[in-house]
Amino acid sequence: KNKSGKVAIVRGNHKKSPLYQRLVHEDLEMRMPHKGPMLEDHEIKLIAQWIDEGAKWEQHWAYIPPSERISPPQTDNQSWVSNDIDHFILNRMEGNGLNPSEPADKATLVRRLYLDLTGLIPDLEEVESFVNNNSESAYEDLVEKLLDSPHFGERWASMWLDLARYADSKGYEKDVARSIWKYRDWIINAFNQDLPFDEFTIQQLAGDLLDNPTEGNLIATAFHRNSMANDEGGTDDEEFRVASVIERVGTTYEVWQSTTMACVQCHSHPYDPFRHKEFYESMAYFNNCIDRDVYNEQPKLFTYESEDTAHVKEIISWINDQLKPEDKIETQGLLYSQKEQLTNHLGDLEVEAEEFYKSSPLIELMMPDLDMPWQVQDSSWIYFQQVPLTGIIKIKLEVAAVLDFAGSIEIFLDSLGGKKLGEVKITKSGDWDAWLWNKPKDASYFKDYYLDIEPVAGNHDIYYHFKVGDTYVQHLFYLDKITYIKEASIVNKYGPELAAKLDSLNAISHHTTPILRENDERNKRVTRLYERGSWLSPAEEVERATPPILTNSIAETDDRLAFAKWLVDKKNPLTARVTVNRFWEQIFGNGLVESLEDFGTQSEPPSHPQLLDWLATRFINHHDWKIKSLLKEFVMSSTYKQSSAADKLSIQKDPRNKWLARSQRSRLKSEQIRDQILAVSGLLDTEIGGPSIILPEHSFESNYIPKWANQSEKDQYRRSIYCFWKRTDPLAGMITFDSPDRTICTSKRINTNTPLQALNLLNDETYFEASKSLAKKVIRAKPNLEDQLSYAYKLAINKDIDQQKLNHLVSLYHESKDYYQENKELAKNQKPEMAAMTIVANTILNLDEFVVKL
């Protein structure tokens, strides 16, 4: 019906239907679309036909749960079929007048499998072993071997990190470093351990809300701590906190629902059935997380190296054994929680100065990972939330300054206008260049200040107000630690051995990872709808709820954990479809739904709708959400094993290979290209995990590099997934080959073909070093030129070279050798033969067949 209440459509009679009448009305004021071009004749006829046939209205296919009753269609060519996937593919292929391609040769197939399942290429021994293995189980045995490889997790984590917008920096103007590499390693391990996708989902979105969450559960929640944070001085922390939460809503729906929910921040969706209010009802699940847009990125999880973990446990156990019953404390949960509880319980409460809850816009912490100073202006302030003050009699401040009178620090209780606990005058502590980027050279440059306070019971917010001295400088002073000193520390009752153990516990180094945690009831946030999406225009309060179009018969959810479980509920119509589609695209080159990020009404319909639904239900019921068995089913199909060679008919009828009558040729991802070059040259270091690596080509200023980053020269040839990723300055080789900058969630990388890519492969310093290494390798291995060139080609391409290509490489070698004999200074202390072989090796690593998966 219309808004007027009148019937718009008379089923079975389009001529009597006001809807149709308005489409063909001669009066422009009456004709629809209003003030728009008239619909095409065929469009009007289609609407008329729909009305005459009963005007049956159906939901968009994506919002209808996939049927569990779908069976593979019967096909005539049973000899081609390897598994049920092939029935679906062959059925559509034959319906479009196409036939399958010939099977790929075994050398191509083994290379393809390695690239798809581990992201690396096989060495020659592995190729020859497979090519010469004629047993029926040879192919399946190879698939199982690759699924069990520790490099499986690295390959698939690379895909997931695009979705997670993972980076080693915070983004925006400052783009300060962020220690979040433990999350990257968690993803690698999750794929290697074949963590079921439903658990994989729940841990990343709500691992902190699980009963007795483990260290891994909490690290997983860093998925949504990859949101950008703005450390620029003077920005409004609440504005960018809200920006992060809004971004998390859009990312969650894109990753798990392929739904463009980000459109609904400002208004109801123009195409899909999502109302403006529903965005904020979903936002309410994420809006109560503790994290805010502040420098210290609290809450953070403290973790230890594996060898230190056992040592920490031993120390904590020893200390607990020494304590008398009245002094014991319950130490459950994570190791750092135990350590923190124990330290604060037995001794004085010590905090790093940057671990504050909130600051004024006039204070700017330059580089927290480097212990860099604040840029302090007059009347700056910070405060620490809910400090336990019972039994505290003094506050100790460790401060470094270069001026005779640098300023003062006033300390207030509960607010800047609250009870004043005292004030300390800051004077000179040592001589050093105290300009913005420089810090005190060592601990001797700090001076201790003690402030006696009246006893205060309970937990309170503590404010520190900074005032400049007689002379203003950009760097006022450097505040390192604050210690709340107890009247009677328990540790003093036990003698020096226990105190020494406590000191040794505190001395053990740790890593930090930003994680999600929920606010308590006292600090619980209210979520409101923002008019036109502006956080400055809050309107009605909203409660947590999921969109009705997706909820179906699923119960209402009440927290972030329930929301995560809702996403992977069997009744959710999208999650399983979206997930199998993502993995299908990675293996076959195109998604069954081509728009990976959008399953809405503006997306292309599925090329094989029944196959998509069959895979989705099978993913849940047969594979139990396991990724490895799903991928095995993909690669065991005859569809996967086809050659990528295409005849004229196939190209004419299906230029985009929608019907999969051949294997899809696809350019390797940027990480894969770099990793292959290093592997073929013999330079690749296959160590797994650890802090992100600063490469020579990063060319960062030393003051940017965080203290946790890996700067070791021996690690510069690790896999690309471990390279330090700075959002505003990503590696040129990655961006040139279409890596995203990771500022936002990326469902599918674009695939360009530009001259810059060839220039990068030919001239990149690392790639040229790899070419030199490959040249040395083949010269040492083979006695004569043609054997050397054939060997270099086979190492890179995994196949024997044909005579025509070999002749070209021989000509290139001699041409290059003559050039370097005439221009010896350009050979850079190499023999002309070595320089010429380097050029040939560099050329082989630029071949199309090297950078493309065939």
Salt bridges, closest charged atoms under 4 A:
GLU29 OE1 - HIS34 NE2 3.57
ASP52 OD2 - HIS14 ND1 2.84
ASP105 OD2 - LYS799 NZ 3.32
ASP116 OD1 - LYS853 NZ 2.84
GLU126 OE2 - LYS145 NZ 3.64
GLU128 OE2 - LYS794 NZ 3.46
GLU140 OE2 - LYS632 NZ 2.80
GLU144 OE2 - LYS632 NZ 2.53
GLU154 OE1 - HIS151 ND1 2.69
GLU154 OE1 - ARG719 NH1 2.92
ASP162 OD1 - ARG742 NE 2.87
ASP162 OD2 - ARG749 NE 2.65
ASP185 OD1 - ARG184 NH1 2.54
ASP208 OD1 - ARG560 NH1 2.87
ASP231 OD2 - LYS170 NZ 2.94
ASP237 OD2 - LYS358 NZ 3.86
GLU238 OE1 - ARG241 NE 2.99
GLU247 OE2 - ARG165 NE 2.68
ASP272 OD2 - HIS269 NE2 3.58
ASP291 OD2 - ARG225 NE 3.87
ASP291 OD2 - ARG248 NH2 2.89
GLU297 OE2 - ARG178 NE 2.87
GLU305 OE2 - HIS511 NE2 2.60
ASP327 OD2 - LYS493 NZ 2.85
GLU350 OE2 - LYS481 NZ 3.77
GLU355 OE2 - LYS300 NZ 3.40
GLU364 OE2 - LYS174 NZ 1.97
ASP371 OD2 - LYS707 NZ 3.28
GLU398 OE2 - LYS396 NZ 3.91
GLU410 OE2 - LYS420 NZ 3.02
GLU410 OE1 - HIS465 ND1 2.75
GLU410 OE2 - LYS467 NZ 3.59
ASP414 OD2 - HIS460 ND1 3.17
GLU423 OE1 - LYS420 NZ 2.88
GLU423 OE2 - LYS425 NZ 3.41
ASP431 OD1 - LYS428 NZ 2.72
ASP448 OD2 - LYS396 NZ 3.81
GLU454 OE1 - LYS419 NZ 3.39
GLU518 OE1 - ARG544 NH2 3.82
GLU518 OE2 - ARG560 NH2 2.88
GLU540 OE1 - LYS277 NZ 3.74
GLU594 OE1 - ARG656 NH2 2.32
ASP613 OD1 - ARG577 NE 2.74
GLU633 OE2 - ARG618 NE 2.77
GLU633 OE1 - HIS623 NE2 2.67
GLU671 OE2 - ARG742 NH2 3.97
GLU671 OE2 - ARG749 NH2 2.69
ASP675 OD1 - ARG674 NH1 3.96
ASP675 OD2 - ARG719 NE 3.16
ASP715 OD1 - LYS714 NZ 3.37
ASP738 OD2 - ARG667 NH2 2.83
ASP800 OD1 - LYS794 NZ 3.15
GLU833 OE2 - LYS817 NZ 3.79
ASP848 OD2 - ARG665 NH2 2.62
GLU849 OE2 - LYS805 NZ 2.86
